Amino acid sequence: MDFTKPETVFKLENIRNELVKMEDSIIFQFIERSHFPTNHNVYIANNEKLPLGKFDGSFLDWALMHLEITESQLRRFESPDETPFFPDKILDSILPSINYPQILAPSTESVNYNNKIKNMYIKEIVPLVSKYDGDDANNYGSVAMTDIQCLQSLSRRIHFGRFVAESKFRSDVELYTTLIKNKDVDGIMEHITNSAVEEKILQRLTTKAEVYGVDPTNKDSERKITPEYLVKIYKEFVIPMTKEVEVEYLLKRLD
Ligand SMILES: C=C(O[C@@H]1C=C(C(=O)O)C=C[C@H]1O)C(=O)O
């Protein structure tokens, strides 16, 4: 897939191949997160244990915002597959623009699920992948940086739903135009859903977690990420949210 060549992006097979590649990044970032406790203090807004001056938010928010400001100046968010958590804070790039061709419908630029993704990650994923429920002040920085890696990978994966939606729209313009004009949310959800693909993803994740999640030289070693948790995360959160992005993208596609 080459974002300078739109025809490679609209090919659903290419998109699905990219989603498969993202599984490995997400699994290994969860494994990194599994070395630390939940460290709830990192997520508490305006936490007196982690004073941040006049900043209104959590330690994680502070770290993520400042990293995104730097990354935006390095052109990260010019890439069509990157979506900022702080779109109002990012800056212009100091590098020359790549001027990617228009791939997604301009009317869909407001589709940003990152607040939902962050809340879901903190509430649902952190408790599942953390080493234990507790607090280790020596690891606040490491936890924030590891969380940011997880969040940015989850954001890229879930917002890839926009490319999936555009590809499916182009594959049947008449059908999706009718569904969109009728604001048939259930109809759109039904047509963008491919249960066979979803099942194949969950089966592959089970295998990957069994292989990646343990030390191959010591099968009795502590699991870093369990197959059942990884499947739960994808089945209950990642895939449904990706489909929500597909539906929201399509509902705005003709605006
Ligand atoms: C991404 C697609 O759309 C939907 C979402 C999927 C996912 O999030 O993994 C998988 C299949 C579809 O239900 C696709 O068709 O490949």
The ligand as an SDF file (V2000), in Angstrom:
LIG
                    3D

 16 16  0  0  0  0  0  0  0  0999 V2000
  -11.9450   -4.2920    8.2110 C   0  0  0  0  0  0  0  0  0  0  0  0
  -13.0220   -4.8310    7.5820 C   0  0  0  0  0  0  0  0  0  0  0  0
  -14.3080   -4.5010    7.9280 O   0  0  0  0  0  0  0  0  0  0  0  0
  -14.9250   -5.1010    9.0940 C   0  0  0  0  0  0  0  0  0  0  0  0
  -14.0490   -4.9680   10.2690 C   0  0  0  0  0  0  0  0  0  0  0  0
  -13.0990   -5.9110   10.5360 C   0  0  0  0  0  0  0  0  0  0  0  0
  -12.0420   -5.6570   11.5710 C   0  0  0  0  0  0  0  0  0  0  0  0
  -12.1310   -4.6070   12.2500 O   0  0  0  0  0  0  0  0  0  0  0  0
  -11.1210   -6.4840   11.7020 O   0  0  0  0  0  0  0  0  0  0  0  0
  -13.0960   -7.1510    9.8320 C   0  0  0  0  0  0  0  0  0  0  0  0
  -14.0980   -7.4370    8.9350 C   0  0  0  0  0  0  0  0  0  0  0  0
  -15.2660   -6.5610    8.7890 C   0  0  0  0  0  0  0  0  0  0  0  0
  -16.3200   -6.9910    9.6210 O   0  0  0  0  0  0  0  0  0  0  0  0
  -12.8760   -5.8050    6.4770 C   0  0  0  0  0  0  0  0  0  0  0  0
  -13.8920   -6.0870    5.8070 O   0  0  0  0  0  0  0  0  0  0  0  0
  -11.7300   -6.2900    6.2730 O   0  0  0  0  0  0  0  0  0  0  0  0
  1  2  2  0
  2  3  1  0
  2 14  1  0
  3  4  1  0
  4  5  1  0
  4 12  1  0
  5  6  2  0
  6  7  1  0
  6 10  1  0
  7  8  2  0
  7  9  1  0
 10 11  2  0
 11 12  1  0
 12 13  1  0
 14 15  2  0
 14 16  1  0
M  END
$$$$
